[in-house]
């Protein structure tokens, strides 16, 4: 065991609470990743990070501190909107680093700060009592406490990153997290020839692939260029890359629990029909995986 995952937000675009989304959840993207050293890594800061924050403070207890790194795939609202409600950043003694690439014409620090500007939020970023640092990701890899991470540019309006985390020691298994990515041929993202082949190599051999599966094939026809993938395309990528488990992620806001059940069943049938060896599940809030 080198990496542990827990899902706190699985929905895409906008929170979707209600009776139809109870089992898979209505919060926007947030995953807690723990290394073999129990270091905390948070993947995206959608509304799911609110409940994660409450859990972290409860675990720390009175007088305990919380530290971690928050990797953002990109700066769209559904991936940062939970940060102002992440309770640990309001507690002195806590420390966080927010890491991402630069949005077009801005910086990740500027976007996060603007989200808490007085015109749109009652508490200014400078009023936070935890230490919060920003790191613009260049190059293509870095090391952290108990892990190594690489990133890969994916196809999404305004740009986004996919991350591959590999544990240090033991079998050194990998988890790939790609929340927003258009595997279909819609959109003009300026990607170079051979981009998909490069993505396959980036993902190849990972134990777990968490990937955008927002649309059915029929829905995608009406949403080409919106930066999201179909269930079929996610399955095809996982099979081409030889991963062990595919976690369908970034559920469409309107998708009910029963509809997600059917999409999972269809995806599993597709794998079986192609003779593949791939476990397919849908991300649900509270779900845990050990790699």
RAHU-V882199 format. One line per field, one symbol per residue. phi: phi as a letter, one per 40 degrees, with the letter a starting at -180 (. if undefined). psi: psi as a letter, one per 40 degrees, with the letter a starting at -180 (. if undefined). A space follows every 10 residues. Layout:
phi=???
psi=???
This chain:
phi=.bbbbbcbab cbgadbcicc bcccgbccda bcbbcccgcc bbbgbccccc cddccccccc gcgcbbbabb cccabcdcbb ccdcbcdccb bcgcbbbbba cccdgabccc cccccbcdcb acbcdccccc cbbbbccbfa aabbcgabbb bacbcadgga bbbbbbcbgg cfcbbbbbcb acccccgbbg ccdgdccccd cccdgccbbc bdacbccccc dcbcgcgbbc dccccccccc cgccabbcbf dddcccdccc dccccccccc ccccgcbacb bbcbcgcbbb b
psi=hdihihhehe iidiigiide fddeieiihh hhhhideeih hhhifaeded dddddddddd iheiihiihh hhdaeideee eedeegddee hieihihhhi ihiheaiddd ddddefidde iehideeiei hhiihhhabe iiiageiihi ihhihiheii iiihhhihib efiihhhgdh hhdaeiigef iiiedddddd dddheidhhh ihgdiidddd defheefiii dddddddddd efidhhhhif hhdehidddd dddddddddd dddefighhh ihhihehiih .
